[in-house]
Amino acid sequence: MSSPDHVTRRRVLVVDDEPHIRRVLRGYLEADGFGVDEAGTAAQARRLAATADLVLLDIGLPDGNGLDLLRDLRSISPVYVILVTARAEEVDRLIGLEAGADDYVVKPFSPREVTARVRAVLRRAREVGPVGAAPLTVGGLAVDVGAREVSVDGAGVPLTPIEFDLLATMAAAPGQVFTRRQLLDAVWQDGHFGDERVVDVHVRGLRRALADDPATPRFVATVRGAGYKVLRPAGHGGAR
């Protein structure tokens, strides 16, 4: 039965070379109110990804590595991506996160768990500030929460959805230290991994996008043993 959470009928692209898995996931997702497209190859996925709000992406595909496809998608689109993988090793999960995945599930999985992860990831896209609200500004950094846009010294900065959500959370309270657990709860909510190190992976990506040197940070600082914070500019009170 469709829930009120999905009245806009968000679209999910299921990318897996096993037709049975695609059918099962389609059934659960459609029952939860999502529109679903299917792709059995990386080539098909590239053609269909433009109309998706979220991609469920299997790493093992017959015509290429799913991680390569993920990197391709990240270079052209902010679409949310959840990796579906049979590789349980930590290094594979971290490589997927480094490549820009928003979440992952490991085979064998519960279709209900996958649907819950999809809901949690897409919920973040709706839980933003009102369109037209004044951007958060901290020195040369501007975060427009309603439009989900970031600029540094007036130049736009492309971020992944997770990177944006982390930055927006911290920029709302410049100078406040956020622990990794607080950031997990704020950004991943009920869909997070439970492993606090995933925050470190995405903060590294955020810093790269902002050209922010962790040794001499301008925007995002590490507070050793505690977490991260967006720095207040010298002589200013923070965001306005």
Secondary structure by P-SEA (a helix, b strand, c coil): ccccccccbbbbbbbcccaaaaaaaaaaaaaabbbbbbbccaaaaaaccccccccccccccccccaaaaaaaaaaccccbbbbbcccccaaaaaaaaaacccccccccccaaaaaaaaaaaaaaaaccccccccccccccbbbcccccccccccbbbbbcaaaaaaaaaaaacccccccaaaaaaaccccccccccaaaaaaaaaaaaaacccccccccccccccbbbbbcccccccccc
